[in-house]
Amino acid sequence: MITTPVRDDIRAFASAVRAHLDDLPVDEVDDLLDGLEADLSDQAAEAGDGFTIPDAATYAAELRAAAGLPERGDDPAAKSTPFRQRLAHARTSVEAQIRRNPAGAWLLDLLASLRPIWWILRAVVLYLFIAPLFWSGYGSMSGAVAYLIGAVQFPGIVLLAVLVLVSVQWGRGRWAPNVIVRGFRTAVTIVAVVLTPFTLASIGGNLQSLVWDGSHDVFSAPYTSGLSLDGQRVRNIFAFDADGNAIPTVQLFDQDGTPLTTVGNANGNAPFDNYFYGGGGPVPVPYTAPGAADAWNIYPLHEIPAGVMSWDSVEDIKKATSPAFPFLRVQPVPTDAAPSAGTIAEATPQPSPSLTDAAVTP
């Protein structure tokens, strides 16, 4: 009866010894190894840190000699052991050697616990390998991430679900009834192992590109010159006083006293608004006066009907007319909300002489 808990390294040693005796009948091996784990566990408990597990091959040879059995090398049947079985024996022996070290045993246990993750990853890698053969991706996107997004839609979701199910069942040792299927499973696993680093690199690169493109689009949004509202150019401005009456002529400035203009280039190089000149409605022109710079902040700006102006005919500016107000009258400003005359006088900067002169209608 086992009275002492069996350590993992002792179990691994017993498995390795059994592997060295697998050329013998199972019943005979069971008799030779009966009580081995219990005896070693008791010895380990008594010896403490000084206990050392013997070599599995040497121990198996000693058991053979003690039982009067031939050495493994003298058994002709041992030479005909299938390669798969010899590979399993080698893996068991290597595992036993690794488990002799506590850190190695901990690492093997950790890897064993992560096997379900590998089953899922194997299915995803195979999905990304197969999916491009049947469709081009998700929408206008391309790359591994596009196919992963497409996995939530038909037919991607069906393919991925089938691959995950098969991969998990293979990982559990199921759905591999014969040598052909097991060989196919091994080949698929090898392909998945080879493709995994490239798949992860592709996914990482696609995610980085998506993040970069998203941030680039934010910071490089199309620039709208002049004054705009919700991304649309403002062509003209109409002002109403506190009583709701239209103001036929008004000058506007921003918070720094800079003339508030609706055009993108109000430096006097062109006598018309280039943006609207190309189409989209009437063409605004500035207020002009002899000896004064063109004034683009006096509203409403005069306008020329679309298509009248030509690049070499500045005389068409004389045909500009004041546009009609969109409303004859608007809602008056509530009395409590209207600023007093003294406040306006203190807060409003005095216009320069040039701007005052510019407020002359053509």
VEXDREN-2710 file (C-alpha; in Angstrom, 1 decimal):
% VEXDREN-2710
k/r/px/py/pz
1/MET/0.0/0.0/0.0
2/ILE/1.3/3.5/-0.9
3/THR/1.6/5.5/2.3
4/THR/3.7/8.3/0.9
5/PRO/2.5/10.7/-1.9
6/VAL/4.1/9.8/-5.2
7/ARG/6.2/12.6/-6.8
8/ASP/5.9/13.5/-10.4
9/ASP/9.5/12.6/-11.1
10/ILE/9.1/9.2/-9.6
11/ARG/6.0/8.6/-11.8
12/ALA/8.1/9.7/-14.8
13/PHE/10.9/7.4/-13.8
14/ALA/8.5/4.4/-13.5
15/SER/7.1/5.2/-17.0
16/ALA/10.6/5.3/-18.4
17/VAL/11.5/2.0/-16.9
18/ARG/8.3/0.4/-18.2
19/ALA/9.3/1.8/-21.7
20/HIS/12.6/0.0/-21.5
21/LEU/10.8/-3.3/-20.6
22/ASP/8.0/-3.0/-23.2
23/ASP/9.5/-5.9/-25.2
24/LEU/8.3/-8.2/-22.4
25/PRO/4.8/-9.3/-21.8
26/VAL/2.6/-6.9/-20.0
27/ASP/1.9/-9.2/-17.1
28/GLU/5.6/-9.8/-16.6
29/VAL/6.3/-6.1/-16.7
30/ASP/3.6/-5.5/-14.1
31/ASP/5.2/-8.1/-11.8
32/LEU/8.6/-6.5/-12.1
33/LEU/7.4/-3.0/-11.4
34/ASP/4.9/-3.9/-8.8
35/GLY/5.5/-1.5/-5.8
36/LEU/8.2/0.4/-7.6
37/GLU/6.6/3.8/-7.1
38/ALA/5.7/3.1/-3.5
39/ASP/9.3/1.9/-2.6
40/LEU/10.9/4.9/-4.3
41/SER/8.4/7.3/-2.6
42/ASP/9.3/5.8/0.8
43/GLN/13.0/6.1/0.1
44/ALA/12.7/9.7/-1.0
45/ALA/10.8/10.5/2.1
46/GLU/13.5/9.0/4.3
47/ALA/16.5/10.4/2.3
48/GLY/15.0/13.9/1.9
49/ASP/17.1/16.2/-0.3
50/GLY/19.8/13.5/-0.6
51/PHE/17.6/11.2/-2.6
52/THR/18.5/10.7/-6.3
53/ILE/16.5/8.9/-8.9
54/PRO/18.5/6.2/-10.7
55/ASP/18.9/6.0/-14.4
56/ALA/15.9/4.3/-16.0
57/ALA/17.8/2.3/-18.5
58/THR/20.3/1.0/-15.9
59/TYR/17.5/0.1/-13.5
60/ALA/15.6/-1.7/-16.2
61/ALA/18.7/-3.7/-17.1
62/GLU/19.2/-4.6/-13.5
63/LEU/15.6/-5.8/-13.2
64/ARG/16.1/-8.0/-16.3
65/ALA/19.3/-9.5/-14.8
66/ALA/17.7/-10.1/-11.4
67/ALA/14.8/-11.9/-13.1
68/GLY/17.0/-13.9/-15.4
69/LEU/15.7/-12.3/-18.5
70/PRO/17.8/-11.6/-21.6
71/GLU/19.1/-8.1/-22.3
72/ARG/17.0/-6.0/-24.6
73/GLY/19.7/-6.0/-27.3
74/ASP/19.6/-9.8/-27.4
75/ASP/15.9/-9.9/-28.2
76/PRO/15.3/-10.1/-32.0
77/ALA/11.8/-8.7/-31.5
78/ALA/13.2/-5.5/-30.1
79/LYS/14.9/-4.7/-33.4
80/SER/11.6/-4.8/-35.1
81/THR/10.0/-2.1/-32.9
82/PRO/8.0/0.4/-35.0
83/PHE/9.5/3.8/-35.4
84/ARG/6.5/5.5/-33.9
85/GLN/6.9/3.3/-30.8
86/ARG/10.6/4.0/-30.6
87/LEU/9.9/7.7/-30.9
88/ALA/7.4/7.5/-28.1
89/HIS/9.9/5.7/-25.9
90/ALA/12.5/8.4/-26.7
91/ARG/10.0/11.1/-25.8
92/THR/9.2/9.4/-22.5
93/SER/12.9/9.1/-21.7
94/VAL/13.6/12.7/-22.4
95/GLU/10.6/13.8/-20.3
96/ALA/11.9/11.7/-17.4
97/GLN/15.2/13.4/-17.7
98/ILE/13.7/16.9/-17.7
99/ARG/11.4/16.1/-14.8
100/ARG/14.5/15.4/-12.6
101/ASN/14.9/19.1/-12.4
102/PRO/12.1/20.9/-10.5
103/ALA/12.2/23.8/-13.0
104/GLY/12.0/21.5/-15.9
105/ALA/9.0/19.6/-14.3
106/TRP/7.3/23.0/-13.7
107/LEU/7.9/24.0/-17.3
108/LEU/6.5/20.7/-18.7
109/ASP/3.4/21.0/-16.5
110/LEU/2.9/24.6/-17.7
111/LEU/3.2/23.6/-21.3
112/ALA/0.8/20.7/-20.7
113/SER/-1.8/23.1/-19.3
114/LEU/-1.5/25.4/-22.4
115/ARG/-2.3/22.6/-24.8
116/PRO/-5.9/23.7/-25.3
117/ILE/-4.6/27.1/-26.4
118/TRP/-2.5/25.4/-29.0
119/TRP/-5.4/23.5/-30.3
120/ILE/-7.3/26.7/-30.9
121/LEU/-4.2/28.4/-32.4
122/ARG/-3.7/25.5/-34.7
123/ALA/-7.3/25.8/-36.0
124/VAL/-6.8/29.6/-36.5
125/VAL/-3.6/29.1/-38.4
126/LEU/-5.2/26.5/-40.7
127/TYR/-8.2/28.8/-41.2
128/LEU/-6.0/31.7/-42.3
129/PHE/-4.1/29.3/-44.6
130/ILE/-7.3/27.9/-46.2
131/ALA/-9.6/31.0/-46.3
132/PRO/-7.7/33.0/-49.0
133/LEU/-8.3/30.0/-51.4
134/PHE/-12.1/30.6/-51.3
135/TRP/-12.7/34.3/-50.8
136/SER/-10.8/37.6/-50.8
137/GLY/-11.4/38.8/-47.3
138/TYR/-13.8/41.1/-45.4
139/GLY/-15.1/44.0/-47.4
140/SER/-12.3/46.2/-48.8
141/MET/-9.8/45.1/-46.2
142/SER/-7.1/42.6/-46.8
143/GLY/-4.6/40.5/-44.8
144/ALA/-4.9/38.1/-41.9
145/VAL/-7.1/40.5/-39.8
146/ALA/-9.6/40.8/-42.7
147/TYR/-10.1/37.1/-42.7
148/LEU/-10.4/37.0/-38.9
149/ILE/-13.1/39.6/-39.1
150/GLY/-14.7/37.5/-41.9
151/ALA/-14.8/34.6/-39.5
152/VAL/-17.9/36.0/-37.8
153/GLN/-19.8/35.8/-41.1
154/PHE/-20.8/33.0/-43.4
155/PRO/-18.9/31.1/-44.8
156/GLY/-15.9/32.0/-42.6
157/ILE/-17.7/31.1/-39.3
158/VAL/-18.5/27.6/-40.6
159/LEU/-15.0/26.9/-41.7
160/LEU/-13.4/28.1/-38.5
161/ALA/-15.9/26.2/-36.4
162/VAL/-15.2/23.0/-38.2
163/LEU/-11.4/23.5/-37.9
164/VAL/-11.6/24.3/-34.2
165/LEU/-13.8/21.2/-33.6
166/VAL/-11.4/18.9/-35.5
167/SER/-8.3/20.4/-33.9
168/VAL/-9.7/20.0/-30.3
169/GLN/-10.7/16.4/-31.0
170/TRP/-7.3/15.6/-32.3
171/GLY/-5.7/17.2/-29.3
172/ARG/-7.9/15.0/-27.1
173/GLY/-6.7/11.9/-29.0
174/ARG/-10.1/11.5/-30.8
175/TRP/-11.1/11.2/-34.4
176/ALA/-7.8/9.5/-35.4
177/PRO/-8.9/5.8/-35.8
178/ASN/-6.2/4.5/-38.1
179/VAL/-2.6/5.1/-39.2
180/ILE/-3.6/7.1/-42.2
181/VAL/-5.6/9.7/-40.2
182/ARG/-2.9/9.9/-37.5
183/GLY/-0.3/10.5/-40.2
184/PHE/-2.4/13.2/-41.7
185/ARG/-2.9/14.7/-38.3
186/THR/0.9/14.8/-37.8
187/ALA/1.5/16.4/-41.2
188/VAL/-1.2/19.1/-40.5
189/THR/0.3/19.8/-37.1
190/ILE/3.8/20.2/-38.6
191/VAL/2.4/22.6/-41.2
192/ALA/0.6/24.6/-38.5
193/VAL/3.8/24.8/-36.4
194/VAL/5.8/26.1/-39.4
195/LEU/3.1/28.7/-40.3
196/THR/2.4/29.9/-36.8
197/PRO/5.3/32.5/-36.5
198/PHE/4.4/33.9/-40.0
199/THR/0.8/34.0/-39.1
200/LEU/1.4/35.9/-35.8
201/ALA/3.7/38.3/-37.6
202/SER/1.1/38.9/-40.3
203/ILE/-1.6/39.6/-37.7
204/GLY/0.7/41.9/-35.8
205/GLY/1.6/43.8/-39.0
206/ASN/-2.1/44.1/-40.0
207/LEU/-3.1/45.5/-36.6
208/GLN/-0.2/48.0/-36.7
209/SER/-1.3/49.1/-40.1
210/LEU/-4.9/49.5/-39.0
211/VAL/-3.9/51.6/-36.0
212/TRP/-1.5/53.7/-38.1
213/ASP/-4.1/54.3/-40.8
214/GLY/-6.7/55.2/-38.3
215/SER/-4.5/57.7/-36.5
216/HIS/-3.2/59.0/-39.8
217/ASP/-6.7/59.6/-41.1
218/VAL/-7.5/61.5/-37.9
219/PHE/-4.5/63.8/-38.1
220/SER/-4.5/64.2/-41.8
221/ALA/-8.2/65.0/-42.3
222/PRO/-8.9/67.1/-45.4
223/TYR/-8.2/70.7/-44.7
224/THR/-11.0/73.1/-45.6
225/SER/-9.7/76.6/-46.3
226/GLY/-11.4/79.7/-45.2
227/LEU/-14.4/79.7/-42.9
228/SER/-16.3/76.4/-42.7
229/LEU/-19.3/74.9/-40.9
230/ASP/-19.4/71.1/-40.3
231/GLY/-16.7/70.7/-43.0
232/GLN/-18.6/72.8/-45.6
233/ARG/-17.3/76.2/-46.8
234/VAL/-19.3/79.2/-45.8
235/ARG/-19.8/81.4/-48.8
236/ASN/-21.5/84.4/-47.2
237/ILE/-22.7/85.8/-43.9
238/PHE/-25.9/87.7/-43.1
239/ALA/-26.2/89.7/-39.9
240/PHE/-29.4/90.7/-37.9
241/ASP/-29.5/93.2/-35.1
242/ALA/-31.0/92.6/-31.6
243/ASP/-34.5/93.5/-32.9
244/GLY/-34.3/90.9/-35.6
245/ASN/-33.8/93.4/-38.4
246/ALA/-31.4/92.7/-41.3
247/ILE/-28.1/94.7/-41.1
248/PRO/-27.2/95.6/-44.7
249/THR/-23.5/96.1/-44.0
250/VAL/-21.4/94.7/-41.1
251/GLN/-17.7/94.2/-40.4
252/LEU/-16.7/91.1/-38.5
253/PHE/-13.5/90.3/-36.6
254/ASP/-12.3/87.3/-34.5
255/GLN/-11.2/87.3/-30.9
256/ASP/-7.7/88.8/-31.8
257/GLY/-9.1/91.6/-33.9
258/THR/-8.2/89.8/-37.2
259/PRO/-10.7/90.3/-40.0
260/LEU/-13.1/87.3/-40.1
261/THR/-13.1/86.1/-43.7
262/THR/-14.9/83.3/-45.5
263/VAL/-12.2/82.9/-48.2
264/GLY/-9.1/80.8/-47.8
265/ASN/-6.8/83.4/-49.4
266/ALA/-7.8/87.0/-48.6
267/ASN/-4.4/88.6/-49.3
268/GLY/-5.7/90.5/-52.3
269/ASN/-4.0/88.3/-55.0
270/ALA/-7.3/87.6/-56.6
271/PRO/-10.4/89.8/-56.8
272/PHE/-12.7/86.8/-56.3
273/ASP/-13.0/83.6/-54.2
274/ASN/-11.1/80.9/-56.0
275/TYR/-13.0/78.1/-54.2
276/PHE/-16.4/79.1/-55.5
277/TYR/-15.0/80.2/-58.8
278/GLY/-14.5/76.6/-59.8
279/GLY/-18.2/75.9/-59.4
280/GLY/-20.8/75.3/-56.7
281/GLY/-22.7/78.5/-56.7
282/PRO/-22.3/82.3/-57.0
283/VAL/-18.7/83.7/-56.7
284/PRO/-18.2/86.1/-53.7
285/VAL/-16.1/89.2/-54.3
286/PRO/-14.6/91.7/-51.8
287/TYR/-15.7/95.2/-51.1
288/THR/-13.4/97.6/-52.9
289/ALA/-12.6/101.3/-52.7
290/PRO/-10.0/103.5/-54.5
291/GLY/-6.7/103.5/-52.6
292/ALA/-7.9/100.8/-50.1
293/ALA/-7.2/97.1/-49.9
294/ASP/-9.9/94.7/-50.8
295/ALA/-12.1/94.0/-47.7
296/TRP/-13.2/90.4/-47.3
297/ASN/-14.8/90.8/-43.8
298/ILE/-17.6/93.2/-44.8
299/TYR/-20.9/91.2/-45.1
300/PRO/-22.8/90.3/-46.9
301/LEU/-20.2/90.0/-49.6
302/HIS/-21.3/90.9/-53.1
303/GLU/-21.6/88.0/-55.4
304/ILE/-21.3/87.2/-59.2
305/PRO/-23.6/84.5/-60.6
306/ALA/-21.8/81.3/-61.3
307/GLY/-20.3/81.1/-64.8
308/VAL/-20.1/84.8/-65.4
309/MET/-16.5/85.5/-64.4
310/SER/-13.6/84.5/-66.5
311/TRP/-9.9/84.4/-65.5
312/ASP/-8.9/87.3/-67.7
313/SER/-12.0/89.6/-67.1
314/VAL/-11.7/91.4/-63.8
315/GLU/-14.3/93.9/-65.1
316/ASP/-16.9/91.3/-64.3
317/ILE/-16.5/92.4/-60.6
318/LYS/-18.6/95.4/-61.4
319/LYS/-21.5/93.1/-62.1
320/ALA/-21.5/91.9/-58.5
321/THR/-24.7/92.5/-56.6
322/SER/-25.6/92.2/-53.0
323/PRO/-27.4/88.9/-52.4
324/ALA/-30.8/88.7/-50.9
325/PHE/-31.1/88.0/-47.2
326/PRO/-32.3/84.4/-46.4
327/PHE/-34.9/86.0/-44.0
328/LEU/-36.7/89.3/-44.0
329/ARG/-36.6/89.3/-40.2
330/VAL/-35.6/86.9/-37.4
331/GLN/-36.5/86.4/-33.8
332/PRO/-35.5/89.4/-31.7
333/VAL/-32.9/88.9/-29.0
334/PRO/-34.4/88.7/-25.5
335/THR/-33.9/91.9/-23.5
336/ASP/-31.9/90.2/-20.7
337/ALA/-29.5/88.6/-23.2
338/ALA/-28.7/91.8/-25.2
339/PRO/-25.5/93.5/-24.0
340/SER/-25.6/97.1/-23.0
341/ALA/-24.3/99.9/-25.3
342/GLY/-21.5/100.7/-22.8
343/THR/-20.3/97.1/-22.7
344/ILE/-20.1/97.0/-26.5
345/ALA/-18.2/100.2/-26.7
346/GLU/-15.6/99.0/-24.2
347/ALA/-15.2/95.5/-25.8
348/THR/-15.3/96.4/-29.5
349/PRO/-11.9/97.5/-31.1
350/GLN/-12.1/100.6/-33.3
351/PRO/-11.8/99.7/-37.0
352/SER/-8.7/101.0/-38.8
353/PRO/-9.1/103.8/-41.3
354/SER/-8.4/101.5/-44.2
355/LEU/-11.2/99.2/-43.2
356/THR/-13.6/102.1/-42.7
357/ASP/-12.8/103.3/-46.2
358/ALA/-13.2/99.8/-47.5
359/ALA/-16.9/99.8/-46.4
360/VAL/-17.9/101.5/-49.5
361/THR/-20.2/99.7/-51.8
362/PRO/-19.0/99.4/-55.4
END
